[in-house]
Every structure is written in C-alpha cells, then in structure tokens.
Amino acid sequence: MVFSRLDEFFKELKSGVNLLNFCENKTEEDTMGQTVNEDHFDWDKYLKETGSVSAPSEYFRQSLTPPTNEFQVGMKLEARDPRNIGSVCVASVIATTGARLRLRLDGSDNKNDFWRLVDSSDIQPVGTCEQEGDLLQPPLGYRMNVSSWPMFLLRTLTGSELAPAVFFKKEPPSPPLNNFKVGMKIEAVDRKNPFLICPATIGGVKGDQIHITFDGWSGTFDYWCKYDSRDIFPVGWCCLTGDVLQPPGSSEYSENKITVVKG
C-alpha cells in the first residue's frame, strides 16, 4: 500500500485500514533516504482512543502531494534571513528530514539555524537575487567586518555545490478561509524545538488565528499562529514524507520518543 497524496491517506484512515502497517513497511527509497524508526506513532489507534477527528487536508497550506526532498547536505541556496526578513542571504543545507531542510546562513553560527519546507517561498536557487537586480546581504549578526562581505561571498560560493533549480518547489496557495474547529487533531512543529513535529490539537480559534496545543505536554509549548502557517500539517504528513512524528508526552507512546535527522 503506497500513498502519494494526503487525500488518499485520509480515505484509508476513514475506512479503518491500519496505516501503522503502511508506515512501518516504507523503505529507505520511499522516504528519500531517511532512516525510519520501527516505532511509528499509530494515528488510527490514537484517534479512536481520544474520540477525536483529524482536520481535513484542505484546511492546510500544504500540498496534497507532499513535495519530494532532493536536497543534499552541504548544498548552497538563497534564503530569507528569519531575523531580518527583508534580507536574502546565502545559506547551506545542514540537515534534511522528510520535506524539510535545516539551514544555516553563511557567515552566521549554529545558534541561528532554522527549518524550511522544500516548497517554501523563503528559499530560492543561488543566482535568483542577481537575476532580479538585488544583492545578497550578510546575515544579521555577521561575524566579520561588513567590508569583508564581498570577498567572503566569493570564497563561499567558489567551488560549492549549488542546489539545482528543479529541487525548489512552488509554494501552495493559502486556503481561502479558516475552517479549523476546536478539538481537531493535526501535526505541528514545536517552535521551541523546531526539528520536532508532534501530535497537536486545535485549542482555540480567533479570526484568522488558531491556538496550537501539544498533546500530553504543558502549555509552555503552545502557540498561536495564522491558519495558513507552514508549521502545521494534516494527520499523516510525517508518514507520507518520511519525517519523524514525536509521540505525545505523558503517555505510553512517549517511551518510544525518537528523533531522526539526516545530516
């Protein structure tokens, strides 16, 4: 049983098929080279135990067919500085997991690494800035004298492996309305530990904002975000992309907590 689209996944989820078996049988080729732990989170069982429903896939700003991650560690690309969104900088791929990239802005340090989906509009091939008549900027907190930036940039890019343009995917459009309801289950990035994706619940809805609460964990990790945030995913996203879904806290699942990042 192989799914490539979230709507196919949801169809099987509603039919009662045990999707845990599907996840456990995914091969390394299926998961884009990721190492997949045998202890997969069982959404089928969890939804039944909690009497919950999953949020429909069309409520999210995610592709129904999750994008393929072809990036390799060490590749260079251009990325918006998350601490200075108006600047576009050179970045290196530090790690990959599922459809996500861990990025580090060249000239910065490992304290400011950040994660982006391969179909994020915040990343683009090296050369895009030049084609658009813009200049690549040093990252906020550049560790050397700003006057050294042109030479640093030249040394950084010379001989480097540049990520091919075909690796970058088009960002999906935002859903027209916020249709989330309190109690719906989703998968969400833990923003305090952004390499983790965890089971979560919609805890509140206010205008175009939704409140994300992480199952089994204290409210310390909760956050509000726009309904079209790229940090939230439908149930089954990690299974389809080969990413690792962390188990809820304070439950039988937490004994199998795992983190796999290729880097």
N, C-alpha and C positions, 0 to 999 in steps of 0.2 A: 504494500500500500504506500504510494508516494503522492504527496500533495505539493503543488506549486503555488496554489492560491489560498488565501485565507477563507474565501467563501466555501471552498471545498472542505477545508478543515472544520468549519463551523457546521456544515451539513452532516459530517460524520459524528461530530460531537453531539449534535441533537439526536442522532439516530441511536446513540447508546454504544457505538463501537468504542472499544478500549484503545484510545490513542496513545496510551503509555507504550503499548507494544510497538507502535509505529516509531515512536521516538527512540526506543531502545535499539531498533533494528537499522537506524540510519547509519550509513557507512561514512568513512572519512571523506570520500568523494562527495557524498550528499551534503556534507556540512562544510564544504570549502576548505578542507584541510584541518579543521578544528578537532581537538581531542575531546570526545564527548564522554562524560562520566556515565556509568551504568545506572546510577541512582537518579532517574528523572522524576520531576515533580508530576504527579498524576492529577491533572485538572479535572478529569472525569469524576474521580472519587471525591476530590475536594469540593466541587460544586454541589454534588449530591449531599455530602456531609453537612455543608453550611447552608443548604437550601437556597443557594444563590444563583444568579443569572449573569452571564457574561455580556459585556457591552458589544453590540453589533460592530462588525469591522468597518462599516461605512461611517461610523461616528468619528473615526480617527483620521489624522493627516498622515496616513501611511499607505503605501502601495498595496493593492490586493495581492499582487505577485511580488513578494519581497525581493529587493534588488540583490544581485549577486555581488559578492565582495571579492574582487580580483587583486586588490592591493597587496603589496608585499612590504614587510618591514624594511625601512631604510629609504623607501621611495620619497621623492620630493613633490610637493604640490604648493598651491597658494591657498591661504586660509584667512578668514577674518579673525582679527585679534579679539577674543571674547571679552577682554578687559578694556578694549578700545575699538568698538565695533566699526568705527569709520576707517580703520586701517586694515589693509590687506598685506600679509606678510608671507615669507617663505616658511613652510612647515615640513617636518619629517614625520613619516609614519613610524610610531614607536611600537605599536602592537595592533592586532586585529582580533575581533571576536564577532561571530555572526555577521551582521551587516554594518558593523561599527568599526571606527578607526580611533585609536588613541594617538593624538597629535601633539607635537612639541614645536613651538615656534623657534626657528633657528636664531640663536643669539639670546634665548631665554634659558631657563633652567627647568629641572623636572618638577618643581613645585607648582608649576602653572600648566601642566599637561591638561588636555581636555579631550572630550569624545565627540565625534560627529558621525552621523549615518553617511553611507556612501552616496546617498541621493540628497544630501544637504546642499542648500544653495550657498552655504558658507564656505564651500571648498570648490576649487577650480584648477585646471591644469596650469603648470608653470608657463608663462608667456601670455596669459589672458590679460593681465594688467597692462602689459606693453601694447597689446593689440588694441586696447580700449583707451590708450593715451594716458594711463595712470602710472604711478610709480609704486614699487614695492617699498613698504615702510619698515623700519626697525620695530620690533615688538615693544610694548610698554615694559619698562624695566630692562631695556637693552643693557647688557653688562659692560660694554665698552664705550669709548667716546663716540658720539654720534658721527663725528667726521670720518671715522673709520668704516662706516656702514657700506659705502660703495665697494671698497676693496673686500670687506668681509663677505658681501653678497656674491661677488665674483668668485672668491675662493670656495664658497659654499656650493655654488651651482656647477662649477667646473668639474667635469667627470662624474657628476652624480647621476643616479638613475631617476629619471623623471617619470612620474605616473602617466601612462598613456591617456589621452583624452577619452577613449572609449570606456575607461574604468569609471568615469563620472556619470552618474545617472540623474535624470531630471527629477526635481523635487515634485511630489504630488501636490495637487491643489488642496486648499482648506475646505472642509465640509461647510456648506452654506449656513448651518445653524448648530447651536449647542444643544444636542439631544440627549446628553447624558442624564441619568437618573441616579439618585442616591441609592447606594447598595449594589450597584453594578460592579462586577469584577473586571479587572484589567491587569496588564503587566506594566510596570513603571520603573524608570531609572531612579535609583536612590541618589538624590543630588548631593548628599554629604559624602557618598562613596560612589561616584558616577560610573565606576566599572561594573557595578551590580545592577541587575534588573530583578525585581521582586514582585510577587503577587500583591495586588493592592485593591482597594475598594474606593469607590466614589463616595466621599464622606459629606459632600455638600456641593450645591450648585448655586451660583450667584451671577446672573448676567452671562457674560462670556467666560467666566472663571469657574473652575472646578477644584474641589479640595481632594487631594490625594492622601489617603491614609494607608499605611503599610500593615498588612495582616500580621498580627502577632507581635508587633513592635510598639513601643511607646510613641506618643505624639511628637517626640523630638524630631522624628524624621519626616513628618507630614509637611506638605506644602500646597500652596495654591498655584495654579497655572492656567493659561488660556486653554480652552477646549481643543485647540488645534496644535498644542505643543508636540514637538517631535520626540519628547521624552516619555510619551505614553503609547502603549501598544495594545492591540487586541489579544485576548487569550489565545495562545498557540503561536504567537510571534517567535518566541525563542526556539520552540520546537522546529518551526519551519526554517529558520535562518541558521540554526546550529549554535546559537548563543546559549548561555547557561542561565537558567531561571533559578534564583536562590529560593529556598523553601521559606515558608512563613516562620516567624520567630515563635518561641514558646510552644512548639508542637512536635509531634512525632517526626515531622519532616525535617526539623532543624538539625536532627542528628546527622543528616546526610548533606549538610551545607557544603557546597562546592564552589570553586571559582576556577575557571579555565580561561586563560587569556594567552593567545599566541603572540609571542614577542621575543 
